[in-house]
């Protein structure tokens, strides 16, 4: 019989008779006969589900005696819980995973064990999710780089299918070039490297991740710190002195560049000059340029097809040139008063949708806040 321990005794017999019995030194125990029917009858099929929903992996394994079923993830046995639920009808075995993070995606293993041996099969759970940027690796609002140095902006993205990642320089898509390197890894690490930075690299950068489930973006402002420099006008170059007649008013105008805007001091010999009845020191750009630069910064963030936006700007020693989109036509409220203008409900809906889309965008970029 199976699973029974036996003790045997040995007798010797001849014409003279039967000997006394002798016991065997060890008992003999029989085992249960068992088997796994070769490989699993049903391999685990890869399963796809949406992040936040339950995903189920199922396999079929038959064995005698009835095997013990265990599920594993990265070599660690999974325990029945709110997150993991196991079920079995003796033939088909299922694991249900309540997904709450992208890391739940991956390989799961079902292992069956009985006295005849063990067998296992594995399958993947894939998650569909709108792209996100890992909160542990956010972009800072503002970065600083010295002229001629390198800067790295990096993000870690999450999402399935794997999102397409694009970087933007202001509004323009950014492509690899002599001083721009864009790197991507299969682990979801994406970085933008700017080498030999100069003033032209100072702008608002945007990274955008897009897949079939949605899109997400982040922005960062780069300021390139340029050493202070004095641009001596040609008429003053090589001159040992500025000549004037006694009693004349003399104005010496020297352009200065540098970021952040440098502090300027004038000296007469060893004496530092300040405003007095004899000397007046005027900085012509400080306050005005600060306001213009803040306006440019806001306009760079507020780039939307339903807003009049800044296409480009140029800066010289004494002026800023801003290039805006040009829109011609009469204001809509003026058009309402004309006799030949017919404002339909469909047009009103279209206008309002454009306005709401623009306001939603400004709110998302922290340009305006709406209750």
Secondary structure as GFF3:
##gff-version 3
##sequence-region A 1 371
A	DSSP	beta_strand	5	6	.	.	.	ID=ss1
A	DSSP	beta_strand	9	10	.	.	.	ID=ss2
A	DSSP	beta_strand	13	14	.	.	.	ID=ss3
A	DSSP	beta_strand	17	18	.	.	.	ID=ss4
A	DSSP	beta_strand	22	23	.	.	.	ID=ss5
A	DSSP	beta_strand	28	29	.	.	.	ID=ss6
A	DSSP	beta_strand	35	36	.	.	.	ID=ss7
A	DSSP	beta_strand	47	50	.	.	.	ID=ss8
A	DSSP	beta_strand	54	60	.	.	.	ID=ss9
A	DSSP	beta_strand	63	64	.	.	.	ID=ss10
A	DSSP	beta_strand	68	73	.	.	.	ID=ss11
A	DSSP	beta_strand	76	77	.	.	.	ID=ss12
A	DSSP	beta_strand	84	88	.	.	.	ID=ss13
A	DSSP	beta_strand	92	98	.	.	.	ID=ss14
A	DSSP	three_ten_helix	102	104	.	.	.	ID=ss15
A	DSSP	beta_strand	106	114	.	.	.	ID=ss16
A	DSSP	beta_strand	117	133	.	.	.	ID=ss17
A	DSSP	three_ten_helix	135	137	.	.	.	ID=ss18
A	DSSP	beta_strand	142	146	.	.	.	ID=ss19
A	DSSP	beta_strand	151	160	.	.	.	ID=ss20
A	DSSP	beta_strand	164	169	.	.	.	ID=ss21
A	DSSP	beta_strand	172	173	.	.	.	ID=ss22
A	DSSP	beta_strand	180	184	.	.	.	ID=ss23
A	DSSP	beta_strand	189	194	.	.	.	ID=ss24
A	DSSP	three_ten_helix	199	201	.	.	.	ID=ss25
A	DSSP	beta_strand	204	211	.	.	.	ID=ss26
A	DSSP	beta_strand	214	231	.	.	.	ID=ss27
A	DSSP	three_ten_helix	234	236	.	.	.	ID=ss28
A	DSSP	beta_strand	255	259	.	.	.	ID=ss29
A	DSSP	beta_strand	266	268	.	.	.	ID=ss30
A	DSSP	beta_strand	271	273	.	.	.	ID=ss31
A	DSSP	alpha_helix	286	301	.	.	.	ID=ss32
A	DSSP	beta_strand	310	315	.	.	.	ID=ss33
A	DSSP	beta_strand	320	324	.	.	.	ID=ss34
A	DSSP	alpha_helix	332	336	.	.	.	ID=ss35
A	DSSP	alpha_helix	345	364	.	.	.	ID=ss36
###
